[in-house]
């Protein structure tokens, strides 16, 4: 399938976007004690190596533990951002890219200065922008559902401070504390602070939890009014919620392979029905990988999968990609073409 305007990837985590061989070198350069000594065992440690996926999102968090630990230094963050952007263009032809990460999960529990971590990411962004001027790229700083309100507000303030240097939005993710329903309304001041500063707002919600996940999604749409929602697949089971998403213009960031590997979706039939429900109800969505290296996929593979299972036809796939370019938080600028 051809995409004349290049591909747009709006949902990729830094911890899942860097090749295992680069992480391996970074771990050794920093003297990080790894539980394995063989590279191929390490690759299995930092990727979803079993084609059947992981048991649940907690198992995925265990993989992120290692990638976040390895990326917990200014050197590692800079090189990781640079590698993620360059790799996206070289291997996938991505020309609009947003990379998200939580800086507090990269500072060794406060051992490293937060501004140094963020500035290192910006240096990686700047270096990649020089080498790959065809790519419009930006960084999203992530809050966490296990953090208290003040810690999350610190992240938002840092995003606002460094917005002129390439921070384009904020997000929230992470496990629910104690597995309980998360009160997204507590993030209203955080979202308003970011929005008032011109930052984009996206929220992880509706990926798990059944009825609770749908209730959380409805709460997010009503109370936070985000520009975009990460995943949001549970909304496909609720006609009224899909109407709310459509009427609010909220864009879903769908990650097909990731949702299959984490068993958020039971299989290709449920994936097809979910995507088709959104398309038929006029819900706006983009397609993403969640982390191409960790999920062992490419964005082109995601579109090919959806077309193969008849979740989308080729015209709908191209429209979803075009929507990604336009829904990006990166300021619009001409995409440079190679001579």
Secondary structure as UniProt FT lines:
FT   TURN            4..5
FT   STRAND          7..13
FT   HELIX           14..16
FT   HELIX           20..29
FT   TURN            30..31
FT   HELIX           39..46
FT   TURN            51..52
FT   HELIX           57..70
FT   HELIX           74..92
FT   STRAND          94..101
FT   HELIX           103..105
FT   TURN            106..107
FT   HELIX           108..110
FT   HELIX           114..131
FT   TURN            133..134
FT   STRAND          136..144
FT   TURN            145..146
FT   HELIX           149..161
FT   HELIX           163..165
FT   STRAND          167..173
FT   HELIX           177..179
FT   HELIX           184..187
FT   HELIX           188..196
FT   TURN            197..198
FT   STRAND          200..205
FT   HELIX           211..219
FT   HELIX           220..224
FT   STRAND          228..231
FT   HELIX           233..237
FT   HELIX           239..248
FT   STRAND          251..254
FT   HELIX           256..261
FT   TURN            262..263
FT   HELIX           268..280
FT   TURN            281..282
FT   STRAND          285..287
FT   HELIX           292..295
FT   HELIX           299..308
FT   TURN            309..310
FT   HELIX           314..327
//
